[in-house]
């Protein structure tokens, strides 16, 4: 589809050519009708696209309107005085004002840019004077009024040309910008041609060309405003960076500086018979150009020095916060190491910062970092504060000040933050180091170990480095590598099963799948040790899927022979997986285990730490699994803080009562509390299961309270699959 602006421009130029032939003097009703049509189209484009700044475009349109009004007056009053034509000169201040405002929007005017415009204007004035103005002024028969008019017009044209050149190096390239520049060029060239033909003697062809140029000025401006790209004309080509002032290249200055003396010498050589007065104007212009050049070169030197300082600052400071960056931190800390004596270091990490970035976006994260930086500045005082990256900061301070500074950081960073219209609460974990390190890297490693220990201890605290932490960290690292190797090779892991029994009959009704891991040397590792590490390094999802597959495979025969079900623990990482339900159903299909024989066990603490949105997603996934017969159990009931709410909102079938309730069940108050929990479960149609039963007295109370199912060392310890198969086929049931 041909665009409206192109249709208009084609038609307008064709009609303008006809009008120029019929009215070469730029007067007459048809000529004015064409210019009025262009003006109306320009106003329509301005109202439709609303480019900015609006005042600039209205000034440009006002220039066309003043020209049309002057032509109308001359048409209606043929004998109007020559002074009426001053209206044409008013077009230049209006046009210059519009271009000035656009240039200011693109890049605000500065001393450098004003000097650039002055150099362009003076250089152009020298050429114009030598080649055009001077010959015209010395033409015979020109009166004083005409002479003044030529000089004023030349000055106005130079001003407009300087602004156009200034804009040409700044505006975003596009059709609208080209049309705008073409419109201004048509105005300047047409007026220049008119002055020359008026002075030297006009002819019909020259008059028609001049008339066409004036109409082209109006048509091109209207087409620019009809072009949708006109909204982008006032946008900068790129954001101004260090030293990017949008200035004319130095090579251009040198060319213009040489232009003045060349023109002056050429004028004296080519016109040797003239008196010295004729060279006065070129001499003054040359002097002005040299002064502007000296000022501009001085400004360039200042900008170069400022740029070097800014680049040096940026090379050693963080762009967002203005703090020392990692390079400046390393060099400063290494200076302290090289000087000898003890050095002190704090590593500060914002707990939960990633969640802010993920939920509120990076602008909110940046706002939070700036507020945290301001607080750290107040605490650090004269000590060097650096941002090492992300949400990690470092403070270099004397060892004696470590405790004071770290306590202040923990306190200040724990205060509420007002970010993106929300109140946020974060904490900080801090690792401290004091000593005589061999290098900056060694100190950073020690402080990082202490930082990790602070996070492991519960966050919102500072921990000082000592050798025990390194040993623990090395053990943690070694375990992480062992887990990665075990997952890759499929060795080291095993699934053991602990029976869940009927306390009245001793019959096994279900088994719980429990993951076991042995180090490469055969040493068993407690689940309380290796499971958190697996979660931290992101392996718990793959390990959990393997446990589910293995448990379903082993339980298929037990369910077929004895009707028992298998309970599999599910991690928070697995629950957050959108494909979790699909993976469970696929495992059931592959192993042939009915959905009714599977119980998925969720730790209550996983639910407590989830958001409302995450809990709703989990509930939908569990409900889908229940539709296939899979039952859901809450493990460690009573250890969290929102148990009753989750029992009401989640699709729960089984309530596994934590061993903390069972251990003192024989005492009166604890017995009453346990009874209340059992009655609560029954009132909500949930199956209660007592965990951690270790004595016959506890089992006796469970029978008394009619808590029918239980598991614990009293009945059986966790055992491999083959041992459980043998126990299930033994004549006597597993019982106390």
N, C-alpha and C positions, 0 to 999 in steps of 0.2 A: 504494500500500500504506500503510494507516494505521500510524503509528509506535507502537512498544510503549509509550513513555512516555505518549502521548496516551490509549491504551486504559487504561493503569493509572490515570492521573489521573481519567479520567471515571468509572471503576468505583469508585475509592477515594472520590471525593467523594460519589457516590451512596450508598455503604454508610455513609460517615461521617454523612450526613444522617439515615439511619435510626438509627444508633447514638446520635446527639445527641438524637433524640426519645425513644428508649427509655431513655437514661441521661443526662439533662441535668446530673447532678452530676459527670460525667466518671469514673464508677466502674462496676463490673460487668464480667462476663466478656466480653460481646460488645464493649463499648467497648474493653477492653484487647486483644482479639483483632484489632480493626481497627488499633489503633496498632502492635501487634506486626507485623502484616502489612506496614504501611508501612515499619517499621524494617528488616524483612528485605529488602524490595524496594530500599531505599536501600543496604544493604550489598552486594547483588548488583550494583547499578549502579556502586558505587564500585570493586568488584573488576574489573568488566568494562572500564570506561573509564579507570580509574586517573588521575583528574585530580590536578593538583598545586596547592599542596603537600598531600601526603597527610595530614599532621598536622592541617591546618585542617579538612578534611572529616570526619576521625574525631572531632574536637572537636564539630562540629555534630551528628553522629550521637549522640555521647555525651550531649548535651543532651536529645535525644528519649528515649534509653534511661533517663536519670535520671528524666525525667518519667513514663515508663511504670512504672518501678520504684516510684516514690512512689505512683502510683495503685494499683498492685498491692498495696502494703503497706496502703493505706487500705481497699482492698476486703476483704482478708483479716482485718484487725484494725479493725473499725468504731470501736472505742473508743480508737484510738491517740491519743496526745497531739497537741495542735495543733502542737507543735514538729516533727512529722514533715513538715509542709508546707514546711519550710525546703528540702526537696529540690527543690521547684518553683523556688525562688530560685536554686539552683545552676545551673539551665538557662541563666541569663543570663551568668555568667562564662564558661561553656563556649562559648556562642554568640559572645560578644564575642571570646574567644580565637581562635576559628575565623575570624571576619571580619577580625580584626587580621592574622593570618598571610596571608590572601588579599590584603589591602590592601598588605602589605609585599612580596609577590611582584609585584603589579602595578607598584608604585613604592615603593622603599624609603622608610621613614619618615624625615622630616627635621624640623627645628625648625619650618619653615613649615607643614608638614602637621599637626604636633601642635597648633600654635596654631590652625589652621583648625578642627580637631576640637574644641578647647576652646571656641572662639567659638560653634560650632554647639550644643554641649552646654549652655553657660551660657545662651545665648539661648532654647533650648528649655526649660531649667529655669525661667526666669522665667515663660513662658507656662503651663507645667504647674503651677507653684506658685499662680499667680493664679487660674487657671480650674478646677483640679482638686484639687490636694493641699490647699491651704488650706481650701476649703469642706468637704472630707472630714474633715480633722483636727478641725474645729470642729463636726462633727456630734455630737449628743448620744449618749452611750452607748459611745464608743470607749475601749477600755482602752489602757494603755501599750504592750502587745505589738503590738496591731493598729496603733497609731500608728507605731511603729518599722517594722513590716513595710511599711506604705504608703510611708513615706519611702524605705526601701531599694529597694523595687520600682520606685518612680519614678526613682531614680537609675540603677538598672540599665537600665531601659528607655531613658533618655536616652543612656546610653553606647552601647547597641546602635543606636539611631536615628542617632547621630552617625557611627558606623562605616558604617552602610548608606548614608548620604548621601555620605560620603567615597568609598565604592566606586562609587556610582552615577555619579560624574563621572570615573571612571578605567577601569572594566572595559570590555572589548569588548562592544558590544551583541549580544544573542543570547537565544534562548529560555531557556537554562539560567540566565543571569543574572536574567532576569525572574522565573523560578520561584523562585530563591533569595531574591530581594528580597520576593516575595510570601509565601514561607514565613515570613520574619522578621517581616513586617508582620502576618501572621495571629497569630503568637505575642504580639506586643506589644499589638495591639488586643484580643485575647481576654482577656489578663490585665487590661488597663485596664477593660474592660467588667465583668469579674468583680468587681474591687475596687469599682467604682461601685455595682453591683447589690447587692453584699454589704453595703455601707455604708448605702445608701438603702433597701434592702429588695428582695429578689429576687422574680422571678416566673418561671413556667414557660417563657415565650417567651424571656426574656432568658437564662435558664440554658441552653436548647437552643442559642441562637445562640453562647453562649460555648463550649459543648461542641463545637459544629461547628468553631469557629475553632481549637481546640486540635488537633483531628484534621486540619484543613486544613493546619496547620503541618507535621505529619508527612508528609501526602500530597504537598504541594508540594515539600518537601525531597527526598523519594524520587523524584518526577518529574524534578527538576533533575538528580539523579545518573543517572537512566536516559536523559536526553537526551544524545546524542553531543557536543553543543556544550559540555558541561561542562568538556572539556579546555581550552577557550579562555577560561574565565571569568577565570583568573589572568593572561592575557596583556594587556599594555598596549594601549590604543587606538592609540597612535602612539609612536615613540621620542621621548624627551624631548630637545628642542632647546634652543638658547640661550634662557634665561629661561622655559622651559616647565617649571614645577615642579608642574604639576597642581594648583594652588591654587585656592581659591574666588575668584571675581571680586570686585574691590574694592567693587562695587555691593552685593553681598551683605553685606559687612562693615558698610557704612554703614547698611543696613536693620536689621541685628542690633544695631548700636550705638544706634540710635534707639529700638529696641524696649524696652530696659531702662528708660530714663526714662519712656517713655509708659506702660508697665505700672505703674511705681511711682506716677506721678501719678494714673492712673486708679484705682488701688487706694485711694489716700487720698481721692479725690473720691467714689467710690462707697460707701466704708465710713467715713463721717466720725465715727461714734460709737465706733469701735474705738480702743484705746490705741495708742501709738506702737510697742509691741513687735511688733504684727502686721506692721509694715512693715520690720522688721529684716532678714528673709530677702531680700525683694526688693532692699533697699538693698545688702546684701552682694553679692548676685548682680550688681547693676548695677555696683558698684565692681570686681568681678572681671572683668566683661565689658569695662569701660573699660580696665583694665590690659592684658588680653589684646589689645584693639584697638590700644593704643599700641605694644605689642611687635610686633604683626603689621604695623602700618603702618611701623614702623622697619625691620622685616625686608624689607618691600616696597621701601622706598627703597634698602636695601642691594642687593637683587636687581636693581633698576633700574640702579643704578650699575654693578654687575657685568656686567649684560647689555650696557650701552652700551660698556663696555671690551671685552667679548668680541666684540661686533659690529665695533667699530673694529679689533680685532686681525684678525678674519677678513677684513675688507675689504682688508687689506694683507698677508696671509700665506696661504700654501698650506695647505689643509685637511689633506692627508695628511702632509706632512713638517714643517709648522710654519715653513718657510723663508719669507723675503720673497717675495711674488708679483710678477707683472710690473708692477703699478701702483706698488708700493713701490720696485721696482728702477728704474723709469723716473724717478720723482721724485727718488730719491737720486742717480742718475747725472746727471740734469739739474742738480742743485745743484752738482755738481762741475764740469760744463761751464760753468755761469753764473759760477762763482768764478774762472774763467780758469786758465791753466796746463795742463799735460798731464794726461790721465786715462788709466787703464789698465783694460782689460776682457778677461775670458776668457769664451768660450762653450764649454761642455762638453757633449758629446753621447755617450751610451752606445751603443757599437757592438753590434748584435745584440739590443737590448732587445725589439724587436718580436717576434722569434722566441720569446723567453721568454713573452711574453703569449699568443702564438698556440698554443704547445705546452703550457704549464703552467697557463695561465689568469691572469686579472687579479689574484686574491689573491696568487699567487706573484710577479707583476710588482710589486705594491705592496710586498711583503716585500723584494724586490730593491732597489727605490727607497729604502726606509728605510735599508737597509744602506749603499747608495751615499751617501746623505745624511750618515750618520754619519761616513763616511770623508772626505767633502768638508769637513765641519765641522772635523775635526781639521787638515786641510791649510790651510783658509782662515783659521782663527784669528779674529782681530778684523776681518778684511775682510768686507764684506757679501756673503753668499751667498744667491742667489735661485733659485727654480725657475720657469722661464718657461713650462713646460708639458710634459707627456709626460715624456720622458727628457732634456730639455734644461735645463741649469743655467747660471747666470752668476755670476761673481765680479768685484766691483769692487775694484781694488787699485792702488797706485801703479805707474807704469810700471817702476820699478826692481825690483819684486817679481814681475813677470810670469813670468820664466823659472823662478824658484824655485817659485812656486805651481803653475805648469803642470806642471813636472816631478813635483812631489809628487802632483798629481791623476792623472797618467798612471800613476805607480807604484802608488798606492793602489788605484785602480779596476781595475787588472789582476790584483790578488790574487784567489784563488778565493772564490766566494760559496757559502754553504750555504743553499739555498733549497728549501723543500718536500721536505726529505730528500735533495736531490741537490747535488752539487758542480758549480757552473757557473763558467765562465770567460768574462768579457767584457773588452773594452778600451774606451778612451775616445779620441775625436778632439776636439781642442781648437783653437779659433781665437783668436788673440791680437790685440789692437789697442792701440796707444799713440799718442796724438796730441792735437790740439786740434780736435775735431769741432765742427761748427756746431750739431749737435743730437744727442740720444740716438739717433734713428733712423739718422743717418749712421754713428755708431759701431757700432751693431748690424749694419748692413749690411756694414761692413768686416770685423767679426769673423766674420760668417756666411760671407763669401767665403773667409776664412782657414780656417774650419772645413771648408768643402767641399774646399779644397785638401788638408787633412789626411786626409780620407777618400780622396781620389783618390790620395794618395801611399802608401796602404796601411794607414791607420788606426793606432791605438795610438801617437799622436804629437801634438805641438803644433806649429802653424805660425803664424808671425807675419805679419800683413798687410803687404803692400807694393803699390805701384801695378801691378807686373807681374801680380799675382794678379787685380786688378780687370780688366785688359785681357783676361786669359785667361778670366775668368768671363763678361765681356761677350760674348766670342767664342763661348763655350759656349752662352750664352743665345740668341744670334742663330742659332746652328746648330740648336738645339732648335726654335726657331720656324720655321726653314726646313724642317726635317723634317716638322713638323706640317702646314705648308702643302702640302708635296709629297705627303704621304699623302692629304690632303683633295682635292687637285686631280688626283692621278694623274700628275703630271709630275715631272721631275727625276731619276727612277730609271731605270736601264737594267740589263739582264743581259748580261754578256759571258761568253764560253766559252773555257776553256783546254783544249786537247786532251790526252788521256792516250794515249801511243803505245806500241807494241810496240818495244822497243829493238833487236830483231833485224831486223825488217822495216820499221820506220818507219810502219807502218799505224796509223791512229787507231782505237782500240778504244772510247774513251769520251771524254766532255767533262765538265768541272766548271763548274757555273754559278756565276759570281762577280758579286755586286751592285756596281754603280757608282752614284755620286751626284754631280750637279753643282749648285753653288749657283745662285741666280737670275741671277747675273752670268756664268754659264757656267764658273766656276772649278771644276775637279774637286776633290773632297774625298776623302781617303784613307779606305778602309774602317776602318783602325785608329783613325780619328778619329770618324767618324760612327756606326759600329756601337755602341760603348759608350754614346754619347748616346742613340741610339734605344732601347737596352735600359733606360737610366735613366728615360726619360720614358714607357716602356710602349708603344712603337710597334713593337717588334721582332717581335711576334707577327703583326701585320697585314702588315708588310713581308715577313716570311718566307712568309706564305701567298701573297702576290702573286708572289714569286720562284718558289715551287713551281709555281704555275699557269702562269707564263710559260715556265719551263724545260720543263715537260711539253708545252706547246703547240709550242715550237720543236723539241723532240727527236723528236716523232712522225715527221716526215718523214725525219730523219737515221737513225732506227732502221729505218724501212721501206726506205730506199735502201741504207744501209751497215751496218746491224746494230749500230750503236754505242748505248751507254747514256748516260744523263746522271746526274751526281752533284750533289746539292743539299745545301748545308749547312743544318743544323737547329740552332736556338738552344735554350738551356736552358729559356727561357720556353715555347717550342713543345712541348718534350718533357713539360713539367709539365702541359700542358693535357689533361684527361681525354678530350677529343674529338679528340685529335691523329690517331689512327689513322683515325677516320671521315673527317676532313678530307682526309687523303692519298688514301684510297681514292676519295673523291668527286672529287678533282682528276683522278685517273687515268681515272675514268669519263667525266668531262666532256671531257677532251682526247683520249681514245682511245689513250693510251700504255699499252702492256702493263706490268704490274707488274715483269716481268723486266728491263725497260729502265730502271728507276729504282734509283738507289743513294742512300740517305740517309746523310749524313756528319755524325758527331757528334764534337765536339771533346773530347779526353780530359779537359781541365781542367773541363769541365762536369760530368763524372761524378765527378771527385775531390771537388768541392765539394758533391755531393748526399749526403743521408743514406741509410742502408741501406734505409729504407722507400721513399724516393723512387726509389732505384735499382731496387728490386723492381718498382715501378709502371712505370717506364720499360721494364724488361725485358719485362713482359707486353704492353705496347703494341707494342714492336718485334717480338716473336714473332708477334703477330697479323698484322702487315704482311708478315713473311717467309712466312706461309702463303699470301699472294697473289703471291709471287715477288719482292717488294721485297727488295733486299740492303742490308746495313748495313755502313758503313765507320767505322773509328776514325781520326780525323784527328790530325795532330801527335803520332804515337805516340812515346813516350819523354820527353815534356816534363812529364808528371805524376808521381805517386808510387805509384799503385796499378794500373799498366797490366796486369800479369799476372793480378791478381785479376779485373779486368773482362773480360779475354779469356776467362777460364774461365766467368764467370757470365752474360755478356750474349750474345745471339744475333748474333755478329759474322761477317761474310763477307770483308771487305776490311781490310787493315792498311796505312794510309798512313804511311810512315816519314818522320819530320820532317826538314826540310832540314838541321838541325844534325848529323845522322848522315851526310848526303850531302856536305856542303861539304868535308870533309877525308877523303873515302873513299879517296883515292889514297895516304894515309899508311898504314903497316903496321898500327899498332894500331887505327886507326879502320876500316880495311878488315876486320880480324878481328872487330871489334864488329858491323859491318854484316852480315857473313856470319852471325854468331850470330843476329841478329834475323831474317834471311831464313829461316834453318833453323827457328827457333822458329815463324814463321808457317806454314811448310809442314807442320811436325809437328802443327799444330793445324788443318790443312786451311783455311788462310786465304790469300787472294791478296795478296802484298806489292806495294806501289806506292811507288816512290821519288819524293819531292817535291823541288822546287828544283834540278833538274839544270840546270847552266849551262855546263858545259865538255864537250868531246869526251872528255877524259880520264875524267871521271866516268861518262859513258855507256859507255866501254870497260870500266871496272871492273864496271858493272852487268851487261854481257853476260857477263863472266868469271864473276861470281857467280850468273849465271842468274836475276837479278831482272828478269823479263820486261817489266814495265810501269813507265813513268816519265812525269813531266810536269815542265816547267820552261821557262825562257826559251830554252834551247838548241833546243827543238823548236818552240815557238810561244808567243807572248805571248797573253794573253786578248784576244779579239776579239768584235765584235758578231755577231749571228746570221747576217746576210747575208754577212759576210766569211768566216765559218766554212763556210757553204754553198758559197761559191765555192771555198774551199780543198779541200773534200771532193770536189768534182767536177773538180779540176785533174788533169792527167795524172800528175804526180809526187806521191808521198805526202809528207806533212809529215815531214821527217827532218833530222838535222844535216848 
